[in-house]
């Protein structure tokens, strides 16, 4: 294609498909979006792909983690609220994605363990400290490997764009 391989740098991006349809995913904010209080990390979570959480189509599980206690590496989860999580988005061969009803067991249980909540909160705190501002972060847990991935981080705009 005419590139001079000694002068031009090339890059190939490779994306991993995170199988959160077999686990959970969601969003987190490094502040309380309702009050603007910056001492907490708010995590929303549900089973399946994150689109239903991001698009506010379901009532997700909600967790609040207190930042000062998290920094001291003490028990920092200050609130857990079970969401109804009526449906989850999964991969589908024909339609690419599909919303299906969650099971009674999924509705009755949290989509994250306490250890996973703390792990996510630590990731959020690290990202906020790096950028020096409140952040809006999307995450996904791979149902095969069990690992949690950050899939997007951007400056928070829910409270920062509210009129005073």
SVG drawing of the C-alpha trace seen along z (x, -y; Angstrom):
<svg xmlns="http://www.w3.org/2000/svg" viewBox="-39 -28 52 48">
<polyline fill="none" stroke="black" stroke-width="0.4" points="0.0,0.0 3.0,-2.3 3.9,-2.6 7.5,-3.3 7.9,-0.7 10.9,-2.5 9.0,-5.9 5.3,-5.0 4.1,-3.2 1.2,-0.9 -1.1,0.5 -3.7,3.3 -6.4,3.0 -7.6,6.3 -10.8,6.4 -11.7,9.2 -15.3,10.3 -16.3,10.2 -19.0,12.8 -21.0,10.8 -24.1,12.4 -23.0,15.3 -22.3,13.1 -23.1,9.4 -22.2,5.9 -23.2,2.3 -22.1,-1.2 -20.5,-3.0 -20.0,-6.6 -17.4,-8.0 -20.0,-10.1 -23.7,-9.9 -25.5,-11.1 -28.6,-12.2 -26.9,-14.3 -23.5,-15.0 -21.8,-13.7 -18.2,-12.8 -17.3,-10.4 -19.1,-7.4 -18.8,-5.2 -22.2,-4.1 -22.3,-0.8 -25.3,0.4 -25.2,4.1 -27.4,6.7 -27.1,10.0 -26.2,10.1 -24.9,7.5 -24.8,3.9 -27.2,2.3 -30.2,2.7 -28.4,1.0 -26.9,-1.8 -30.3,-2.5 -32.1,-2.4 -34.5,0.3 -34.3,2.4 -34.1,1.8 -30.5,3.0 -28.8,3.9 -27.3,0.9 -24.2,0.7 -22.6,-2.3 -19.0,-2.1 -17.6,-4.8 -14.3,-6.1 -12.5,-7.0 -13.0,-3.6 -12.1,-1.9 -8.8,-3.8 -8.1,-2.5 -8.8,1.0 -11.6,1.6 -15.2,2.8 -16.5,0.0 -19.8,1.2 -22.4,-1.1 -25.5,-0.1 -26.8,2.8 -30.1,2.7 -31.5,5.6 -32.9,4.6 -35.8,6.5 -33.7,7.2 -36.7,8.5 -34.7,9.3 -31.1,9.7 -29.5,9.3 -27.7,12.3 -25.9,13.1 -28.1,14.7 -26.9,16.4 -29.6,15.0 -30.4,11.7 -26.9,10.9 -28.5,10.0 -31.7,10.9 -33.5,9.9 -34.8,12.8 -36.5,13.0 -34.3,13.5 -34.9,16.6 -36.5,16.4 -33.1,17.1 -31.4,14.3 -34.1,11.8 -33.7,13.0 -29.9,12.7 -27.3,10.0 -25.5,9.9 -22.2,9.2 -20.5,10.6 -19.1,8.2 -15.6,9.0 -16.5,8.0 -18.1,4.8 -14.9,3.9 -12.8,4.8 -14.9,2.5 -14.8,-0.3 -11.0,-0.1 -10.9,-0.3 -13.2,-3.3 -11.1,-5.0 -7.9,-4.4 -9.5,-5.8 -10.9,-8.9 -7.5,-9.6 -5.8,-9.2 -8.1,-11.7 -8.6,-14.0 -12.4,-14.3 -15.6,-12.3 -16.0,-9.5 -18.8,-7.5 -17.4,-4.0 -18.9,-1.0 -17.7,2.5 -18.4,6.1 -17.7,9.4 -16.6,12.3 -18.8,15.4 -16.2,17.8 -13.0,16.5 -14.7,14.6 -12.6,11.5 -14.0,8.0 -13.1,5.6 -13.4,1.8 -14.9,1.2 -15.3,-2.6 -14.5,-5.5 -15.4,-9.1 -16.0,-12.3 -19.2,-12.2 -21.9,-14.5 -25.0,-13.7 -24.4,-16.1 -21.8,-18.3 -24.3,-19.6 -27.1,-20.2 -27.9,-24.0 -27.0,-25.4"/>
</svg>
